């Protein structure tokens, strides 16, 4: 009985972590490729060509992890531009679509 409860608790913990991480605007390369519906390889190519803005985060090791922000991805999808290069009307449009924080 106790072993079954431990298994249930572990499963609930995993589900909770997934729900919490899915609400974050910060995406890993894998999550971003799913979000954009493209392969990870293609996404990494876009990143290496500087077509998408990435952010390095420390992950407790010598190498940092790479994250992409949903707003940057959305601006690239909607206007084919990075968020920094959007005009004022385009930024307003993003806010109306509730794509920008």
PEMO-V873403 format. One record per residue. PHI is phi in radians with two decimals (* if undefined). PSI is psi in whole degrees, -180 to 180 (999 if undefined). D_LAST is the distance of its C-alpha to the last C-alpha in Angstrom with 1 decimal. Layout:
BEGIN
phi=PHI psi=PSI d_last=D_LAST
phi=PHI psi=PSI d_last=D_LAST
END
This chain:
BEGIN
phi=* psi=-45 d_last=46.6
phi=-1.16 psi=-38 d_last=44.7
phi=-1.10 psi=-40 d_last=43.9
phi=-1.14 psi=-40 d_last=42.4
phi=-1.11 psi=-40 d_last=40.2
phi=-1.08 psi=-41 d_last=39.0
phi=-1.12 psi=-42 d_last=38.1
phi=-1.13 psi=-43 d_last=36.2
phi=-1.10 psi=-43 d_last=34.3
phi=-1.09 psi=-41 d_last=33.5
phi=-1.12 psi=-43 d_last=32.2
phi=-1.12 psi=-39 d_last=30.0
phi=-1.08 psi=-44 d_last=28.6
phi=-1.10 psi=-43 d_last=27.8
phi=-1.11 psi=-42 d_last=26.1
phi=-1.10 psi=-42 d_last=24.1
phi=-1.09 psi=-39 d_last=22.9
phi=-1.14 psi=-42 d_last=21.9
phi=-1.14 psi=-43 d_last=19.9
phi=-1.14 psi=-44 d_last=18.1
phi=-1.23 psi=-28 d_last=17.4
phi=-1.29 psi=-18 d_last=16.3
phi=-1.48 psi=-10 d_last=13.3
phi=-1.35 psi=140 d_last=12.0
phi=-1.34 psi=-8 d_last=9.5
phi=-1.61 psi=128 d_last=12.3
phi=-2.10 psi=145 d_last=15.2
phi=-1.32 psi=174 d_last=18.8
phi=-1.08 psi=-42 d_last=20.8
phi=-1.10 psi=-45 d_last=22.4
phi=-1.15 psi=-39 d_last=19.3
phi=-1.16 psi=-38 d_last=17.7
phi=-1.17 psi=-37 d_last=21.1
phi=-1.14 psi=-42 d_last=21.2
phi=-1.07 psi=-42 d_last=17.7
phi=-1.50 psi=-9 d_last=19.0
phi=1.08 psi=43 d_last=22.5
phi=-2.28 psi=167 d_last=24.2
phi=-1.30 psi=157 d_last=26.5
phi=-1.09 psi=-37 d_last=25.6
phi=-1.08 psi=-45 d_last=28.2
phi=-1.13 psi=-41 d_last=26.6
phi=-1.09 psi=-44 d_last=23.2
phi=-1.10 psi=-34 d_last=25.0
phi=-1.14 psi=-44 d_last=26.8
phi=-1.07 psi=-39 d_last=23.6
phi=-1.16 psi=-45 d_last=22.4
phi=-1.17 psi=-27 d_last=25.9
phi=-1.49 psi=5 d_last=26.0
phi=1.12 psi=29 d_last=22.8
phi=-1.51 psi=-15 d_last=21.2
phi=-2.29 psi=141 d_last=18.1
phi=-1.43 psi=134 d_last=16.4
phi=-2.16 psi=161 d_last=17.2
phi=-2.24 psi=132 d_last=16.9
phi=-1.56 psi=134 d_last=20.1
phi=-2.18 psi=145 d_last=20.1
phi=-1.28 psi=139 d_last=23.3
phi=-2.15 psi=23 d_last=24.7
phi=1.55 psi=-4 d_last=27.9
phi=-2.01 psi=-178 d_last=30.0
phi=-1.16 psi=-35 d_last=31.0
phi=-1.68 psi=142 d_last=28.6
phi=-1.59 psi=156 d_last=24.8
phi=-1.48 psi=159 d_last=22.7
phi=-1.84 psi=135 d_last=20.4
phi=-2.26 psi=151 d_last=16.8
phi=-2.13 psi=144 d_last=14.5
phi=-1.65 psi=138 d_last=10.7
phi=-1.00 psi=-37 d_last=9.8
phi=-1.10 psi=-40 d_last=7.6
phi=-1.12 psi=-41 d_last=10.8
phi=-1.16 psi=-41 d_last=13.0
phi=-1.13 psi=-42 d_last=11.6
phi=-1.15 psi=-35 d_last=12.1
phi=-1.18 psi=-38 d_last=15.4
phi=-1.21 psi=-46 d_last=16.4
phi=-1.34 psi=-44 d_last=15.7
phi=-2.04 psi=-1 d_last=16.9
phi=1.00 psi=31 d_last=18.7
phi=-2.38 psi=155 d_last=17.1
phi=-1.28 psi=161 d_last=15.0
phi=-1.03 psi=-37 d_last=11.7
phi=-1.17 psi=-25 d_last=13.8
phi=-1.69 psi=6 d_last=16.4
phi=-1.30 psi=145 d_last=14.6
phi=-1.37 psi=169 d_last=16.2
phi=-1.02 psi=-47 d_last=14.9
phi=-1.08 psi=-35 d_last=15.7
phi=-1.19 psi=-39 d_last=14.0
phi=-1.11 psi=-40 d_last=10.7
phi=-1.07 psi=-41 d_last=11.4
phi=-1.08 psi=-42 d_last=12.4
phi=-1.08 psi=-41 d_last=9.2
phi=-1.16 psi=-39 d_last=7.5
phi=-1.10 psi=-36 d_last=10.7
phi=-1.38 psi=-5 d_last=10.6
phi=1.04 psi=38 d_last=7.2
phi=-1.72 psi=-14 d_last=6.7
phi=-1.97 psi=139 d_last=3.8
phi=-1.38 psi=999 d_last=0.0
END
